[in-house]
Amino acid sequence: MINLLALLFALLLAGNGLYFLLHQQRSFLLFHPEENPKLQRILKISGICLLILAGLTVGAILLNNTPLLVIALVGGCLGCLIPELLLIPFMNR
């Protein structure tokens, strides 16, 4: 059961990562990265990191390695939190 939920988490991470990478040149939510190179850089790095974390999570599932899965899940949570914190200064611009 935990592997199924971890796989769902990996899919969500990959979806977020792809969304960030695909929206570097067009607006999304309240943000306009096409006008701000720093915001583009944040989206690019965050998207790549989220895709790497998704791959790490899938790898941990395939290897059936519980400690690696815990690291991947905690890393995935931090990988979603950090971009949100980095986007705060760009709100209301």
Secondary structure, 3 states (H helix, E strand, C coil): CHHHHHHHHHHHHHHHHHHHHHCCCCCECCECHHHCHHHHHHHHHHHHHHHHHHHHHHHHHHHCCHHHHHHHHHHHHHHHHHHHHHHHHHCCC
